[in-house]
Amino acid sequence: MIESKIDKTPESLLVSTNFATWDNVIFLAHATEDKGKVRELYQILKENNLNPWLDEVNLNPGEKWEDSIKEAIKKSQIFLRCFFCK
């Protein structure tokens, strides 16, 4: 069994260290029960000058969420499906 955990040293996950002007969007797909871990991942990505897309951050009140999520997926360069073991 392979286990993964979010830590504060994401450098091992990054291919390049020059992300100062990186504007590619990383869409974070996840289940509601994984929201806490996805929030942690979102913060780590932001701290490393990456551009994650998270529903509770990027959706605006009153917005048609289904349309907005589909559009965000289309515009994303990376689609990251997050699974976390209990």
C-alpha positions in Angstrom: 0.0 0.0 0.0 1.3 3.4 -1.0 0.6 6.2 1.4 1.0 9.9 0.7 0.8 12.9 3.0 0.9 16.6 2.6 3.9 18.1 4.1 5.5 21.5 4.1 8.3 20.4 1.7 6.6 20.3 -1.7 9.9 20.8 -3.5 10.2 17.1 -4.1 7.0 17.3 -6.1 8.0 20.3 -8.3 9.7 19.8 -11.6 11.1 23.3 -11.7 11.8 25.9 -9.1 11.2 29.0 -11.2 7.5 29.5 -10.8 7.5 33.3 -10.1 5.7 34.0 -13.3 3.9 30.7 -13.7 0.2 31.3 -14.4 -1.0 27.8 -15.4 -4.1 26.8 -13.5 -4.2 23.6 -11.5 -7.8 22.4 -11.0 -8.2 20.6 -7.7 -10.9 18.0 -8.1 -11.9 16.3 -4.9 -14.7 14.8 -2.8 -16.3 16.8 -0.1 -14.9 14.5 2.6 -11.4 15.3 1.4 -11.9 19.1 1.6 -9.6 19.6 4.6 -6.6 17.9 2.9 -7.4 19.7 -0.4 -7.3 23.1 1.5 -3.8 22.2 2.8 -2.7 21.3 -0.7 -4.1 24.5 -2.0 -2.1 26.5 0.5 1.1 24.6 -0.3 0.6 25.3 -4.0 -0.1 29.0 -3.4 3.0 29.3 -1.1 5.1 28.0 -4.0 3.8 30.6 -6.4 1.5 28.1 -8.2 -2.1 28.9 -9.3 -4.5 26.3 -7.9 -8.3 26.5 -8.6 -10.5 25.5 -5.6 -14.3 25.8 -5.7 -14.7 27.6 -2.3 -12.1 30.1 -3.2 -12.7 30.7 -6.9 -16.5 30.4 -7.2 -18.4 33.7 -6.6 -21.8 33.8 -4.7 -24.7 33.5 -7.1 -22.6 32.1 -9.8 -23.9 29.1 -11.8 -21.4 26.7 -10.2 -21.8 23.8 -12.7 -21.0 26.1 -15.7 -18.1 27.8 -13.8 -16.5 24.5 -12.8 -16.8 23.2 -16.4 -15.2 26.4 -17.7 -12.4 26.2 -15.0 -11.6 22.7 -16.1 -11.4 23.7 -19.7 -9.0 26.6 -18.9 -6.9 24.5 -16.6 -3.5 23.2 -17.8 -3.4 20.6 -15.0 -6.4 18.6 -13.7 -5.4 17.1 -10.3 -7.8 14.5 -8.9 -7.2 14.3 -5.2 -7.8 11.0 -3.3 -6.9 10.7 0.3 -6.9 7.5 2.4 -8.8 7.5 5.7 
